[in-house]
Amino acid sequence: MAESPHTADKKLKDEFFILGITSNGRQFRPSDWAERLCGVMSCFAPGARGRDSHLQFSPWVHPTMVNGVKAVVVSRELQKVEPLAYHFVLNFAKDNDLQVADACFVPPPDEKKPAV
């Protein structure tokens, strides 16, 4: 199975991005790949059993843009809730040679950094 990205700081390990760029820098096609992947994963959400559950993205897998590049944000919480779904997403990235990068929260400029 594919390996998830590694980060030294545990606070930064909550989410990662699957970027729509291959390891050799080419844009991944089709252009709606992120929405398609997230649509498949929409059934993996708390209470996603209802008639309209397919009308919203999973809180653990959702599309975004990173520096003008389509991407998918994946929460590592998915691994605890649905391990097979988590590995499906990782293997999608691996099979399509997509770049995977850790996500981290950058506090707004007015927030103080914790003292070390």
Wavefront OBJ file of the C-alpha trace (Angstrom):
o trace
v 0.000 0.000 0.000
v 1.046 3.584 -0.509
v 2.759 5.417 2.299
v 1.477 8.668 3.673
v 3.769 11.694 3.782
v 5.894 12.124 6.892
v 6.347 15.174 9.072
v 8.473 15.506 12.195
v 5.975 17.735 14.020
v 2.855 15.856 15.164
v 0.773 19.063 15.112
v 1.269 19.318 11.339
v 0.246 15.744 10.599
v -3.531 16.221 10.522
v -3.928 16.690 6.761
v -2.059 16.356 3.506
v -2.565 17.480 -0.078
v -2.684 15.359 -3.189
v -1.619 17.814 -5.868
v -2.725 17.634 -9.494
v 0.901 17.625 -10.629
v 2.849 14.485 -11.450
v 6.332 13.860 -10.073
v 7.814 15.102 -13.363
v 5.840 18.387 -13.176
v 3.039 17.654 -15.654
v -0.546 18.698 -14.954
v -2.777 15.717 -14.168
v -5.789 15.140 -16.410
v -8.770 15.137 -16.554
v -9.158 18.666 -15.257
v -11.981 17.646 -12.875
v -10.032 14.770 -11.274
v -10.206 16.319 -7.774
v -13.984 16.691 -7.850
v -14.360 13.148 -9.204
v -12.161 11.657 -6.492
v -13.944 13.631 -3.781
v -17.309 12.609 -5.224
v -16.350 8.950 -4.906
v -15.272 9.587 -1.313
v -18.435 11.557 -0.395
v -20.057 8.455 1.099
v -17.336 8.419 3.771
v -18.758 11.056 6.087
v -20.462 11.000 9.467
v -24.114 10.145 8.889
v -23.663 9.744 5.125
v -26.469 7.244 4.807
v -29.232 9.592 3.745
v -30.826 10.021 0.358
v -28.855 13.189 -0.366
v -25.507 12.126 1.126
v -23.866 12.323 -2.306
v -24.590 16.058 -2.501
v -21.771 17.071 -0.176
v -18.103 16.217 0.113
v -16.704 14.190 2.963
v -15.167 16.288 5.743
v -12.105 14.025 5.423
v -11.565 14.370 1.644
v -12.396 17.578 -0.215
v -11.145 19.503 -3.264
v -9.179 22.731 -3.074
v -6.650 24.812 -5.006
v -3.005 25.172 -3.984
v -1.097 27.906 -5.814
v -3.425 27.599 -8.804
v -3.162 23.795 -8.916
v -6.150 21.525 -8.307
v -5.637 19.463 -5.197
v -7.417 17.259 -2.690
v -7.127 17.752 1.058
v -7.085 14.434 2.913
v -7.506 14.255 6.670
v -5.593 11.512 8.437
v -8.736 11.032 10.537
v -10.034 9.032 7.558
v -7.430 6.365 8.330
v -9.001 5.797 11.756
v -12.579 5.872 10.504
v -12.242 4.001 7.169
v -8.753 2.515 6.664
v -9.593 1.016 3.255
v -10.887 4.352 1.963
v -7.738 6.050 3.256
v -5.516 3.581 1.426
v -7.653 3.930 -1.709
v -6.929 7.670 -1.774
v -3.200 7.146 -1.136
v -3.005 4.486 -3.828
v -4.818 6.790 -6.264
v -2.023 9.311 -5.774
v 0.679 6.663 -6.076
v -0.844 4.952 -9.133
v -1.157 8.291 -10.944
v 2.305 9.511 -9.879
v 0.828 12.574 -8.143
v 2.739 14.748 -5.715
v 1.703 14.450 -2.068
v 2.592 17.144 0.470
v 1.881 17.676 4.140
v -0.550 20.465 4.929
v 0.029 22.784 7.828
v -1.911 25.593 9.380
v -0.256 28.972 9.116
v -1.605 31.306 11.794
v -2.719 34.791 10.786
v -0.016 37.465 11.265
v -1.711 38.954 14.335
v -1.591 35.675 16.308
v 1.317 35.195 18.664
v 3.586 32.234 18.150
v 3.932 29.949 21.182
v 7.113 30.477 23.181
v 9.658 27.732 22.752
l 1 2 3 4 5 6 7 8 9 10 11 12 13 14 15 16 17 18 19 20 21 22 23 24 25 26 27 28 29 30 31 32 33 34 35 36 37 38 39 40 41 42 43 44 45 46 47 48 49 50 51 52 53 54 55 56 57 58 59 60 61 62 63 64 65 66 67 68 69 70 71 72 73 74 75 76 77 78 79 80 81 82 83 84 85 86 87 88 89 90 91 92 93 94 95 96 97 98 99 100 101 102 103 104 105 106 107 108 109 110 111 112 113 114 115 116
